[in-house]
Amino acid sequence: MKKIILFSFALLVVTAIYSQRTVDIGISMTSPNSSSTIRTGKPFSVNITVTNNGPSMIKTTDTFVYFMGVGTTLYTQTATVVPITANINSGATANYTINNLTLSAPSGGQVTLCSYLILYNGTTPDSVYDMNIDGNNRSCATMNFSGAGINPVTASNFTTRAYPNPASTILNIEFVAANNSNSSIVIYDMQGRTVQTINNGVIEAGLQTVAIDVANLSKGVYFYKVINGNEISMNKFIVE
């Protein structure tokens, strides 16, 4: 009887350590906002409110990775690790500030500034899964800009799906094109560096699936960005 009890206890401990937590983070960019003005080369801060919409706790052992975008242009050099300062329970919110961001040479007038936040846990035990990364992990606002170079593009509800995820050889990326348009896919590592670019050329409207060879990528977490005409979608995948 004693051995059975000890075995059961050990099984519970192992299950707890290696269980996968499920979260669903939503973000809202509180500033800058539609009344703000950003200037070329001048540092500014982004304030976001994070909501844990999922059933599991977000822990201080996890990490947020922040990206900034202007319309369909993703500024991968702004990939910023944001430490989680306190556990975020299911249904709770937390506020974070990302400092010293700059934009160089956007066009004068109005631009659509977007914030992307992705939850990451690279440890094998106690892994975490964000069940809706493609929609509410992005928050955008159209604001004034003083400068020249990038045209404003309004954010859309364009979404994508990657499978199998994790992948070891081939990753399939699926999306629905609203119309005939130029399409490309860019793969980034955790530091925001481009590791692979796939130019699909002009594709037809409708359901599209692009197969990508990831066999040569090192094991770990990556991000992919699908650009289809004026639409953009960003998500993450794992190579195992």
C-alpha positions, 0 to 999 in steps of 0.5 A: 500500500505504501509503495502504491501511495508513493508511486501515485504521489510521484506521478502527480508531481511529474504530471504537474511539472510537465503539464502544458498551461493554456492561456489566451492573452489579449492586449490593448495599446493605451498609448500612443493613441489617435491623438498622439504625434510621433516624430522621425527618430525621436524616442517614444514609449508604448503602454499596453494593457495585457489581459489573461483570457485563458484558463491558466496562470501566466507566470514570472518564468514566462516572457513577453516578446514585443514587436512594433509595426506600421501598417504591414511593415513589421519593425523586427529590430524592435523585438524586445523581451519584456520581463513578466514582473508578477503572475497574471491569473486567469481574468486578470490584467497587467500594464507594461511599458516598452521604452526607447522605440523610434521610427525612421522616415515614415510619411507625414500625416497619419500612420497606423501603429501596431503593437504585437505581444507574444508569450514565450516559455522556452523551458521543456517542463511547464510549457505554455500555449497561447490558444489565440495568438493571431487575433487579440495579440495585436492592437493598432491605432492610427495617429499623426506622424511628422516625417517622410517615407512609409505610407499608412495602411489600415490593419485588417482581420487577416488570419493564418494557421500553421500546421503541424506545430511543432514541426520538424521537416515541413511547416504548412501555412494556411490563409485565405486571400481576399483577392489576387495579390502579391504574397510573401512569408518571412520567418524570424527567430526570437531575436527578430532576425530574418532567417528565411523569406518565401516569395509566393508571387501573385496568388489567386483569391481563396484558400492558400496553403504554402509548404515551408521546409524548416528541417535546417532550422535549429530547434526552438521558437520562431515567428512567421509573418504572412504579407498578402497584398495590404494584409498582414498576419503574424504568428509563432511556431516551434521547430522540434 
